[in-house]
Amino acid sequence: MNWLPKRKNRVAAFWGWFIDNKEAYFELNEFGRDKLFSQLEKKLHKVNRHLAFEFGESLVAGKREFIISADGVVEAFDDVIELFGNAPTLGNFDIIGFRQPHDEEFSIAYGDIELAWDDIFCTFEEDSEEVNLTLYIKGFTEENEDEFISASFILLDTVIGEYNVGMRIGEIEFTSYEGQPDVRPIKELQSLF
């Protein structure tokens, strides 16, 4: 006998729980934030253990952005799509599937590093299905490559969107930026998508 709820039931259960708790997530103040985020993470992980979330710090047109992300794990994309597709209409929230591209530059602090759009350059090759990238990163070394690679993926999400990173990007090679000729600012990737 299967004791795990069906996937559809897990999605419905998540949204039922969120509706019951939506006011606390709309208000989001410093007091109790960690506890709320921990609870939300546990509920999302019942749908898929790779799911992540973000909330907009400030309200936009009276609504708080609630972003549901696969955290770059392509195997979790279907669950993000299903959660987004079954999301209830909530007047105080703008529910968004996947991290979306941004027009304004963005920086990320990750571990001991800080990485901004102007710290990454690229070259790329397009084929009919995918774009293969080489990323040239200021300060990149073998000793800090794990932090830089993780931060680079988050920045790529802000430049071209999480869905495009997962579904349209093929191979990615990471190397140190040493003033190589013929590299392009990472922002130019937006024109491909």
PyMOL commands that place a pseudoatom at each C-alpha (Angstrom):
pseudoatom trace, name=CA, resn=MET, resi=1, chain=A, elem=C, hetatm=0, pos=[0.000, 0.000, 0.000]
pseudoatom trace, name=CA, resn=ASN, resi=2, chain=A, elem=C, hetatm=0, pos=[1.328, 3.468, -0.910]
pseudoatom trace, name=CA, resn=TRP, resi=3, chain=A, elem=C, hetatm=0, pos=[1.299, 5.757, 2.112]
pseudoatom trace, name=CA, resn=LEU, resi=4, chain=A, elem=C, hetatm=0, pos=[2.778, 8.809, 0.374]
pseudoatom trace, name=CA, resn=PRO, resi=5, chain=A, elem=C, hetatm=0, pos=[0.232, 11.259, -0.960]
pseudoatom trace, name=CA, resn=LYS, resi=6, chain=A, elem=C, hetatm=0, pos=[0.061, 11.551, -4.708]
pseudoatom trace, name=CA, resn=ARG, resi=7, chain=A, elem=C, hetatm=0, pos=[2.016, 14.409, -6.225]
pseudoatom trace, name=CA, resn=LYS, resi=8, chain=A, elem=C, hetatm=0, pos=[-1.141, 16.370, -7.019]
pseudoatom trace, name=CA, resn=ASN, resi=9, chain=A, elem=C, hetatm=0, pos=[-2.262, 15.993, -3.407]
pseudoatom trace, name=CA, resn=ARG, resi=10, chain=A, elem=C, hetatm=0, pos=[1.096, 17.313, -2.146]
pseudoatom trace, name=CA, resn=VAL, resi=11, chain=A, elem=C, hetatm=0, pos=[0.704, 20.412, -4.316]
pseudoatom trace, name=CA, resn=ALA, resi=12, chain=A, elem=C, hetatm=0, pos=[-2.882, 20.961, -3.113]
pseudoatom trace, name=CA, resn=ALA, resi=13, chain=A, elem=C, hetatm=0, pos=[-1.792, 20.357, 0.501]
pseudoatom trace, name=CA, resn=PHE, resi=14, chain=A, elem=C, hetatm=0, pos=[0.982, 22.945, 0.134]
pseudoatom trace, name=CA, resn=TRP, resi=15, chain=A, elem=C, hetatm=0, pos=[-1.371, 25.603, -1.204]
pseudoatom trace, name=CA, resn=GLY, resi=16, chain=A, elem=C, hetatm=0, pos=[-3.970, 24.794, 1.454]
pseudoatom trace, name=CA, resn=TRP, resi=17, chain=A, elem=C, hetatm=0, pos=[-1.346, 25.299, 4.144]
pseudoatom trace, name=CA, resn=PHE, resi=18, chain=A, elem=C, hetatm=0, pos=[-0.064, 28.508, 2.538]
pseudoatom trace, name=CA, resn=ILE, resi=19, chain=A, elem=C, hetatm=0, pos=[-3.581, 29.968, 2.332]
pseudoatom trace, name=CA, resn=ASP, resi=20, chain=A, elem=C, hetatm=0, pos=[-4.027, 29.273, 6.063]
pseudoatom trace, name=CA, resn=ASN, resi=21, chain=A, elem=C, hetatm=0, pos=[-0.741, 31.084, 6.826]
pseudoatom trace, name=CA, resn=LYS, resi=22, chain=A, elem=C, hetatm=0, pos=[-0.637, 33.748, 4.118]
pseudoatom trace, name=CA, resn=GLU, resi=23, chain=A, elem=C, hetatm=0, pos=[-1.034, 36.746, 6.442]
pseudoatom trace, name=CA, resn=ALA, resi=24, chain=A, elem=C, hetatm=0, pos=[2.161, 35.928, 8.346]
pseudoatom trace, name=CA, resn=TYR, resi=25, chain=A, elem=C, hetatm=0, pos=[4.097, 35.676, 5.063]
pseudoatom trace, name=CA, resn=PHE, resi=26, chain=A, elem=C, hetatm=0, pos=[2.595, 38.888, 3.758]
pseudoatom trace, name=CA, resn=GLU, resi=27, chain=A, elem=C, hetatm=0, pos=[3.556, 40.829, 6.909]
pseudoatom trace, name=CA, resn=LEU, resi=28, chain=A, elem=C, hetatm=0, pos=[7.130, 39.384, 7.110]
pseudoatom trace, name=CA, resn=ASN, resi=29, chain=A, elem=C, hetatm=0, pos=[8.928, 41.364, 9.756]
pseudoatom trace, name=CA, resn=GLU, resi=30, chain=A, elem=C, hetatm=0, pos=[12.257, 40.575, 11.394]
pseudoatom trace, name=CA, resn=PHE, resi=31, chain=A, elem=C, hetatm=0, pos=[10.593, 38.997, 14.407]
pseudoatom trace, name=CA, resn=GLY, resi=32, chain=A, elem=C, hetatm=0, pos=[9.811, 35.358, 13.646]
pseudoatom trace, name=CA, resn=ARG, resi=33, chain=A, elem=C, hetatm=0, pos=[11.067, 35.465, 10.044]
pseudoatom trace, name=CA, resn=ASP, resi=34, chain=A, elem=C, hetatm=0, pos=[13.495, 32.559, 10.515]
pseudoatom trace, name=CA, resn=LYS, resi=35, chain=A, elem=C, hetatm=0, pos=[10.765, 30.354, 11.958]
pseudoatom trace, name=CA, resn=LEU, resi=36, chain=A, elem=C, hetatm=0, pos=[8.372, 31.226, 9.116]
pseudoatom trace, name=CA, resn=PHE, resi=37, chain=A, elem=C, hetatm=0, pos=[11.021, 30.525, 6.485]
pseudoatom trace, name=CA, resn=SER, resi=38, chain=A, elem=C, hetatm=0, pos=[11.910, 27.211, 8.124]
pseudoatom trace, name=CA, resn=GLN, resi=39, chain=A, elem=C, hetatm=0, pos=[8.251, 26.139, 8.105]
pseudoatom trace, name=CA, resn=LEU, resi=40, chain=A, elem=C, hetatm=0, pos=[7.821, 27.165, 4.465]
pseudoatom trace, name=CA, resn=GLU, resi=41, chain=A, elem=C, hetatm=0, pos=[10.964, 25.302, 3.448]
pseudoatom trace, name=CA, resn=LYS, resi=42, chain=A, elem=C, hetatm=0, pos=[9.701, 22.112, 5.129]
pseudoatom trace, name=CA, resn=LYS, resi=43, chain=A, elem=C, hetatm=0, pos=[6.341, 22.394, 3.367]
pseudoatom trace, name=CA, resn=LEU, resi=44, chain=A, elem=C, hetatm=0, pos=[7.955, 22.979, -0.042]
pseudoatom trace, name=CA, resn=HIS, resi=45, chain=A, elem=C, hetatm=0, pos=[10.332, 20.066, 0.530]
pseudoatom trace, name=CA, resn=LYS, resi=46, chain=A, elem=C, hetatm=0, pos=[7.323, 17.779, 0.918]
pseudoatom trace, name=CA, resn=VAL, resi=47, chain=A, elem=C, hetatm=0, pos=[6.606, 18.556, -2.743]
pseudoatom trace, name=CA, resn=ASN, resi=48, chain=A, elem=C, hetatm=0, pos=[10.266, 18.312, -3.817]
pseudoatom trace, name=CA, resn=ARG, resi=49, chain=A, elem=C, hetatm=0, pos=[13.362, 18.473, -1.624]
pseudoatom trace, name=CA, resn=HIS, resi=50, chain=A, elem=C, hetatm=0, pos=[15.144, 20.766, -4.108]
pseudoatom trace, name=CA, resn=LEU, resi=51, chain=A, elem=C, hetatm=0, pos=[12.577, 23.558, -4.064]
pseudoatom trace, name=CA, resn=ALA, resi=52, chain=A, elem=C, hetatm=0, pos=[13.545, 26.965, -2.746]
pseudoatom trace, name=CA, resn=PHE, resi=53, chain=A, elem=C, hetatm=0, pos=[11.741, 30.277, -2.363]
pseudoatom trace, name=CA, resn=GLU, resi=54, chain=A, elem=C, hetatm=0, pos=[12.309, 34.002, -2.220]
pseudoatom trace, name=CA, resn=PHE, resi=55, chain=A, elem=C, hetatm=0, pos=[10.108, 36.856, -1.074]
pseudoatom trace, name=CA, resn=GLY, resi=56, chain=A, elem=C, hetatm=0, pos=[10.357, 40.424, -2.289]
pseudoatom trace, name=CA, resn=GLU, resi=57, chain=A, elem=C, hetatm=0, pos=[11.614, 42.700, 0.464]
pseudoatom trace, name=CA, resn=SER, resi=58, chain=A, elem=C, hetatm=0, pos=[9.260, 45.522, -0.434]
pseudoatom trace, name=CA, resn=LEU, resi=59, chain=A, elem=C, hetatm=0, pos=[5.716, 45.493, -1.729]
pseudoatom trace, name=CA, resn=VAL, resi=60, chain=A, elem=C, hetatm=0, pos=[5.083, 46.150, -5.424]
pseudoatom trace, name=CA, resn=ALA, resi=61, chain=A, elem=C, hetatm=0, pos=[1.645, 47.642, -6.108]
pseudoatom trace, name=CA, resn=GLY, resi=62, chain=A, elem=C, hetatm=0, pos=[0.530, 46.419, -2.674]
pseudoatom trace, name=CA, resn=LYS, resi=63, chain=A, elem=C, hetatm=0, pos=[1.652, 42.839, -3.317]
pseudoatom trace, name=CA, resn=ARG, resi=64, chain=A, elem=C, hetatm=0, pos=[4.574, 40.771, -2.032]
pseudoatom trace, name=CA, resn=GLU, resi=65, chain=A, elem=C, hetatm=0, pos=[6.442, 38.720, -4.617]
pseudoatom trace, name=CA, resn=PHE, resi=66, chain=A, elem=C, hetatm=0, pos=[6.627, 35.017, -3.738]
pseudoatom trace, name=CA, resn=ILE, resi=67, chain=A, elem=C, hetatm=0, pos=[9.091, 33.236, -6.020]
pseudoatom trace, name=CA, resn=ILE, resi=68, chain=A, elem=C, hetatm=0, pos=[9.147, 29.442, -6.114]
pseudoatom trace, name=CA, resn=SER, resi=69, chain=A, elem=C, hetatm=0, pos=[12.431, 28.133, -7.476]
pseudoatom trace, name=CA, resn=ALA, resi=70, chain=A, elem=C, hetatm=0, pos=[13.909, 24.780, -8.406]
pseudoatom trace, name=CA, resn=ASP, resi=71, chain=A, elem=C, hetatm=0, pos=[17.200, 26.207, -7.117]
pseudoatom trace, name=CA, resn=GLY, resi=72, chain=A, elem=C, hetatm=0, pos=[18.724, 25.346, -10.491]
pseudoatom trace, name=CA, resn=VAL, resi=73, chain=A, elem=C, hetatm=0, pos=[17.922, 21.622, -10.245]
pseudoatom trace, name=CA, resn=VAL, resi=74, chain=A, elem=C, hetatm=0, pos=[16.374, 20.725, -13.610]
pseudoatom trace, name=CA, resn=GLU, resi=75, chain=A, elem=C, hetatm=0, pos=[14.745, 17.589, -12.175]
pseudoatom trace, name=CA, resn=ALA, resi=76, chain=A, elem=C, hetatm=0, pos=[12.631, 19.859, -9.948]
pseudoatom trace, name=CA, resn=PHE, resi=77, chain=A, elem=C, hetatm=0, pos=[11.389, 22.104, -12.794]
pseudoatom trace, name=CA, resn=ASP, resi=78, chain=A, elem=C, hetatm=0, pos=[8.186, 20.104, -13.292]
pseudoatom trace, name=CA, resn=ASP, resi=79, chain=A, elem=C, hetatm=0, pos=[7.277, 20.597, -9.640]
pseudoatom trace, name=CA, resn=VAL, resi=80, chain=A, elem=C, hetatm=0, pos=[7.795, 24.370, -9.909]
pseudoatom trace, name=CA, resn=ILE, resi=81, chain=A, elem=C, hetatm=0, pos=[5.609, 24.393, -13.018]
pseudoatom trace, name=CA, resn=GLU, resi=82, chain=A, elem=C, hetatm=0, pos=[2.921, 22.362, -11.227]
pseudoatom trace, name=CA, resn=LEU, resi=83, chain=A, elem=C, hetatm=0, pos=[3.007, 24.553, -8.097]
pseudoatom trace, name=CA, resn=PHE, resi=84, chain=A, elem=C, hetatm=0, pos=[2.812, 27.699, -10.194]
pseudoatom trace, name=CA, resn=GLY, resi=85, chain=A, elem=C, hetatm=0, pos=[0.063, 26.274, -12.402]
pseudoatom trace, name=CA, resn=ASN, resi=86, chain=A, elem=C, hetatm=0, pos=[-2.048, 25.335, -9.387]
pseudoatom trace, name=CA, resn=ALA, resi=87, chain=A, elem=C, hetatm=0, pos=[-1.381, 28.472, -7.364]
pseudoatom trace, name=CA, resn=PRO, resi=88, chain=A, elem=C, hetatm=0, pos=[-4.498, 30.110, -5.976]
pseudoatom trace, name=CA, resn=THR, resi=89, chain=A, elem=C, hetatm=0, pos=[-5.235, 33.741, -6.695]
pseudoatom trace, name=CA, resn=LEU, resi=90, chain=A, elem=C, hetatm=0, pos=[-4.109, 35.599, -3.609]
pseudoatom trace, name=CA, resn=GLY, resi=91, chain=A, elem=C, hetatm=0, pos=[-4.732, 39.341, -3.694]
pseudoatom trace, name=CA, resn=ASN, resi=92, chain=A, elem=C, hetatm=0, pos=[-1.699, 40.208, -1.585]
pseudoatom trace, name=CA, resn=PHE, resi=93, chain=A, elem=C, hetatm=0, pos=[0.810, 38.049, -3.458]
pseudoatom trace, name=CA, resn=ASP, resi=94, chain=A, elem=C, hetatm=0, pos=[2.361, 37.929, -6.884]
pseudoatom trace, name=CA, resn=ILE, resi=95, chain=A, elem=C, hetatm=0, pos=[3.314, 34.249, -7.214]
pseudoatom trace, name=CA, resn=ILE, resi=96, chain=A, elem=C, hetatm=0, pos=[6.174, 33.692, -9.644]
pseudoatom trace, name=CA, resn=GLY, resi=97, chain=A, elem=C, hetatm=0, pos=[7.526, 30.411, -10.990]
pseudoatom trace, name=CA, resn=PHE, resi=98, chain=A, elem=C, hetatm=0, pos=[11.351, 30.377, -11.279]
pseudoatom trace, name=CA, resn=ARG, resi=99, chain=A, elem=C, hetatm=0, pos=[13.822, 33.190, -10.658]
pseudoatom trace, name=CA, resn=GLN, resi=100, chain=A, elem=C, hetatm=0, pos=[13.208, 35.763, -13.353]
pseudoatom trace, name=CA, resn=PRO, resi=101, chain=A, elem=C, hetatm=0, pos=[15.713, 37.852, -15.323]
pseudoatom trace, name=CA, resn=HIS, resi=102, chain=A, elem=C, hetatm=0, pos=[16.314, 41.415, -14.153]
pseudoatom trace, name=CA, resn=ASP, resi=103, chain=A, elem=C, hetatm=0, pos=[17.183, 44.466, -16.174]
pseudoatom trace, name=CA, resn=GLU, resi=104, chain=A, elem=C, hetatm=0, pos=[19.092, 46.175, -13.399]
pseudoatom trace, name=CA, resn=GLU, resi=105, chain=A, elem=C, hetatm=0, pos=[22.496, 44.927, -12.340]
pseudoatom trace, name=CA, resn=PHE, resi=106, chain=A, elem=C, hetatm=0, pos=[22.659, 42.665, -9.348]
pseudoatom trace, name=CA, resn=SER, resi=107, chain=A, elem=C, hetatm=0, pos=[25.398, 41.436, -7.017]
pseudoatom trace, name=CA, resn=ILE, resi=108, chain=A, elem=C, hetatm=0, pos=[25.542, 38.389, -4.802]
pseudoatom trace, name=CA, resn=ALA, resi=109, chain=A, elem=C, hetatm=0, pos=[27.477, 37.751, -1.589]
pseudoatom trace, name=CA, resn=TYR, resi=110, chain=A, elem=C, hetatm=0, pos=[28.258, 34.056, -1.374]
pseudoatom trace, name=CA, resn=GLY, resi=111, chain=A, elem=C, hetatm=0, pos=[30.543, 32.732, 1.339]
pseudoatom trace, name=CA, resn=ASP, resi=112, chain=A, elem=C, hetatm=0, pos=[33.646, 34.921, 1.336]
pseudoatom trace, name=CA, resn=ILE, resi=113, chain=A, elem=C, hetatm=0, pos=[33.112, 36.421, -2.116]
pseudoatom trace, name=CA, resn=GLU, resi=114, chain=A, elem=C, hetatm=0, pos=[30.953, 39.095, -3.693]
pseudoatom trace, name=CA, resn=LEU, resi=115, chain=A, elem=C, hetatm=0, pos=[30.193, 38.847, -7.377]
pseudoatom trace, name=CA, resn=ALA, resi=116, chain=A, elem=C, hetatm=0, pos=[28.477, 41.426, -9.608]
pseudoatom trace, name=CA, resn=TRP, resi=117, chain=A, elem=C, hetatm=0, pos=[27.477, 41.470, -13.271]
pseudoatom trace, name=CA, resn=ASP, resi=118, chain=A, elem=C, hetatm=0, pos=[30.562, 43.509, -14.169]
pseudoatom trace, name=CA, resn=ASP, resi=119, chain=A, elem=C, hetatm=0, pos=[32.782, 40.777, -12.652]
pseudoatom trace, name=CA, resn=ILE, resi=120, chain=A, elem=C, hetatm=0, pos=[31.741, 38.186, -15.262]
pseudoatom trace, name=CA, resn=PHE, resi=121, chain=A, elem=C, hetatm=0, pos=[32.369, 38.118, -18.998]
pseudoatom trace, name=CA, resn=CYS, resi=122, chain=A, elem=C, hetatm=0, pos=[31.461, 35.432, -21.484]
pseudoatom trace, name=CA, resn=THR, resi=123, chain=A, elem=C, hetatm=0, pos=[31.838, 33.878, -24.868]
pseudoatom trace, name=CA, resn=PHE, resi=124, chain=A, elem=C, hetatm=0, pos=[29.179, 31.585, -26.272]
pseudoatom trace, name=CA, resn=GLU, resi=125, chain=A, elem=C, hetatm=0, pos=[28.346, 29.233, -29.102]
pseudoatom trace, name=CA, resn=GLU, resi=126, chain=A, elem=C, hetatm=0, pos=[24.759, 28.675, -30.190]
pseudoatom trace, name=CA, resn=ASP, resi=127, chain=A, elem=C, hetatm=0, pos=[23.365, 25.577, -31.785]
pseudoatom trace, name=CA, resn=SER, resi=128, chain=A, elem=C, hetatm=0, pos=[19.732, 24.843, -32.570]
pseudoatom trace, name=CA, resn=GLU, resi=129, chain=A, elem=C, hetatm=0, pos=[18.976, 23.532, -29.064]
pseudoatom trace, name=CA, resn=GLU, resi=130, chain=A, elem=C, hetatm=0, pos=[21.438, 25.059, -26.584]
pseudoatom trace, name=CA, resn=VAL, resi=131, chain=A, elem=C, hetatm=0, pos=[23.902, 27.810, -25.859]
pseudoatom trace, name=CA, resn=ASN, resi=132, chain=A, elem=C, hetatm=0, pos=[27.326, 26.705, -24.619]
pseudoatom trace, name=CA, resn=LEU, resi=133, chain=A, elem=C, hetatm=0, pos=[29.126, 29.257, -22.432]
pseudoatom trace, name=CA, resn=THR, resi=134, chain=A, elem=C, hetatm=0, pos=[32.561, 30.066, -21.203]
pseudoatom trace, name=CA, resn=LEU, resi=135, chain=A, elem=C, hetatm=0, pos=[32.411, 32.389, -18.190]
pseudoatom trace, name=CA, resn=TYR, resi=136, chain=A, elem=C, hetatm=0, pos=[35.426, 34.545, -17.397]
pseudoatom trace, name=CA, resn=ILE, resi=137, chain=A, elem=C, hetatm=0, pos=[35.265, 35.607, -13.747]
pseudoatom trace, name=CA, resn=LYS, resi=138, chain=A, elem=C, hetatm=0, pos=[37.356, 38.258, -11.971]
pseudoatom trace, name=CA, resn=GLY, resi=139, chain=A, elem=C, hetatm=0, pos=[39.136, 36.727, -8.974]
pseudoatom trace, name=CA, resn=PHE, resi=140, chain=A, elem=C, hetatm=0, pos=[38.356, 33.113, -9.944]
pseudoatom trace, name=CA, resn=THR, resi=141, chain=A, elem=C, hetatm=0, pos=[40.968, 30.575, -8.744]
pseudoatom trace, name=CA, resn=GLU, resi=142, chain=A, elem=C, hetatm=0, pos=[41.043, 26.838, -8.103]
pseudoatom trace, name=CA, resn=GLU, resi=143, chain=A, elem=C, hetatm=0, pos=[40.940, 27.536, -4.362]
pseudoatom trace, name=CA, resn=ASN, resi=144, chain=A, elem=C, hetatm=0, pos=[37.688, 29.502, -4.523]
pseudoatom trace, name=CA, resn=GLU, resi=145, chain=A, elem=C, hetatm=0, pos=[36.070, 27.909, -7.564]
pseudoatom trace, name=CA, resn=ASP, resi=146, chain=A, elem=C, hetatm=0, pos=[33.176, 26.287, -5.651]
pseudoatom trace, name=CA, resn=GLU, resi=147, chain=A, elem=C, hetatm=0, pos=[31.986, 29.632, -4.249]
pseudoatom trace, name=CA, resn=PHE, resi=148, chain=A, elem=C, hetatm=0, pos=[32.436, 31.409, -7.577]
pseudoatom trace, name=CA, resn=ILE, resi=149, chain=A, elem=C, hetatm=0, pos=[30.628, 28.717, -9.550]
pseudoatom trace, name=CA, resn=SER, resi=150, chain=A, elem=C, hetatm=0, pos=[27.659, 28.717, -7.150]
pseudoatom trace, name=CA, resn=ALA, resi=151, chain=A, elem=C, hetatm=0, pos=[27.478, 32.528, -7.177]
pseudoatom trace, name=CA, resn=SER, resi=152, chain=A, elem=C, hetatm=0, pos=[27.802, 32.544, -10.993]
pseudoatom trace, name=CA, resn=PHE, resi=153, chain=A, elem=C, hetatm=0, pos=[24.741, 30.326, -11.373]
pseudoatom trace, name=CA, resn=ILE, resi=154, chain=A, elem=C, hetatm=0, pos=[22.688, 32.654, -9.171]
pseudoatom trace, name=CA, resn=LEU, resi=155, chain=A, elem=C, hetatm=0, pos=[23.864, 35.640, -11.228]
pseudoatom trace, name=CA, resn=LEU, resi=156, chain=A, elem=C, hetatm=0, pos=[23.041, 33.813, -14.462]
pseudoatom trace, name=CA, resn=ASP, resi=157, chain=A, elem=C, hetatm=0, pos=[19.507, 33.357, -13.097]
pseudoatom trace, name=CA, resn=THR, resi=158, chain=A, elem=C, hetatm=0, pos=[19.254, 37.137, -12.667]
pseudoatom trace, name=CA, resn=VAL, resi=159, chain=A, elem=C, hetatm=0, pos=[20.609, 37.840, -16.154]
pseudoatom trace, name=CA, resn=ILE, resi=160, chain=A, elem=C, hetatm=0, pos=[18.619, 35.322, -18.252]
pseudoatom trace, name=CA, resn=GLY, resi=161, chain=A, elem=C, hetatm=0, pos=[16.222, 33.639, -15.793]
pseudoatom trace, name=CA, resn=GLU, resi=162, chain=A, elem=C, hetatm=0, pos=[16.380, 30.294, -14.013]
pseudoatom trace, name=CA, resn=TYR, resi=163, chain=A, elem=C, hetatm=0, pos=[14.298, 28.470, -16.625]
pseudoatom trace, name=CA, resn=ASN, resi=164, chain=A, elem=C, hetatm=0, pos=[16.629, 29.521, -19.454]
pseudoatom trace, name=CA, resn=VAL, resi=165, chain=A, elem=C, hetatm=0, pos=[19.705, 28.545, -17.440]
pseudoatom trace, name=CA, resn=GLY, resi=166, chain=A, elem=C, hetatm=0, pos=[18.281, 25.082, -16.821]
pseudoatom trace, name=CA, resn=MET, resi=167, chain=A, elem=C, hetatm=0, pos=[16.705, 24.409, -20.200]
pseudoatom trace, name=CA, resn=ARG, resi=168, chain=A, elem=C, hetatm=0, pos=[18.645, 26.422, -22.793]
pseudoatom trace, name=CA, resn=ILE, resi=169, chain=A, elem=C, hetatm=0, pos=[22.227, 26.453, -21.496]
pseudoatom trace, name=CA, resn=GLY, resi=170, chain=A, elem=C, hetatm=0, pos=[24.340, 23.431, -22.393]
pseudoatom trace, name=CA, resn=GLU, resi=171, chain=A, elem=C, hetatm=0, pos=[27.982, 23.217, -21.347]
pseudoatom trace, name=CA, resn=ILE, resi=172, chain=A, elem=C, hetatm=0, pos=[29.475, 25.887, -19.077]
pseudoatom trace, name=CA, resn=GLU, resi=173, chain=A, elem=C, hetatm=0, pos=[33.194, 26.325, -18.643]
pseudoatom trace, name=CA, resn=PHE, resi=174, chain=A, elem=C, hetatm=0, pos=[34.503, 28.551, -15.842]
pseudoatom trace, name=CA, resn=THR, resi=175, chain=A, elem=C, hetatm=0, pos=[37.857, 30.328, -15.974]
pseudoatom trace, name=CA, resn=SER, resi=176, chain=A, elem=C, hetatm=0, pos=[39.619, 33.378, -14.576]
pseudoatom trace, name=CA, resn=TYR, resi=177, chain=A, elem=C, hetatm=0, pos=[39.173, 36.737, -16.287]
pseudoatom trace, name=CA, resn=GLU, resi=178, chain=A, elem=C, hetatm=0, pos=[42.591, 38.038, -17.278]
pseudoatom trace, name=CA, resn=GLY, resi=179, chain=A, elem=C, hetatm=0, pos=[41.543, 40.727, -19.759]
pseudoatom trace, name=CA, resn=GLN, resi=180, chain=A, elem=C, hetatm=0, pos=[40.995, 38.213, -22.569]
pseudoatom trace, name=CA, resn=PRO, resi=181, chain=A, elem=C, hetatm=0, pos=[40.090, 39.823, -25.886]
pseudoatom trace, name=CA, resn=ASP, resi=182, chain=A, elem=C, hetatm=0, pos=[36.745, 39.179, -27.576]
pseudoatom trace, name=CA, resn=VAL, resi=183, chain=A, elem=C, hetatm=0, pos=[34.842, 38.464, -24.365]
pseudoatom trace, name=CA, resn=ARG, resi=184, chain=A, elem=C, hetatm=0, pos=[31.457, 40.094, -23.808]
pseudoatom trace, name=CA, resn=PRO, resi=185, chain=A, elem=C, hetatm=0, pos=[29.770, 41.448, -20.696]
pseudoatom trace, name=CA, resn=ILE, resi=186, chain=A, elem=C, hetatm=0, pos=[27.427, 38.832, -19.240]
pseudoatom trace, name=CA, resn=LYS, resi=187, chain=A, elem=C, hetatm=0, pos=[24.460, 41.207, -19.698]
pseudoatom trace, name=CA, resn=GLU, resi=188, chain=A, elem=C, hetatm=0, pos=[24.696, 40.635, -23.467]
pseudoatom trace, name=CA, resn=LEU, resi=189, chain=A, elem=C, hetatm=0, pos=[23.335, 37.111, -22.923]
pseudoatom trace, name=CA, resn=GLN, resi=190, chain=A, elem=C, hetatm=0, pos=[19.898, 38.696, -22.450]
pseudoatom trace, name=CA, resn=SER, resi=191, chain=A, elem=C, hetatm=0, pos=[19.691, 39.319, -26.195]
pseudoatom trace, name=CA, resn=LEU, resi=192, chain=A, elem=C, hetatm=0, pos=[19.813, 35.544, -26.847]
pseudoatom trace, name=CA, resn=PHE, resi=193, chain=A, elem=C, hetatm=0, pos=[16.674, 34.818, -24.830]
for i in range(1, 193): cmd.bond("trace and resi %d" % i, "trace and resi %d" % (i + 1))
show_as sticks, trace
zoom trace
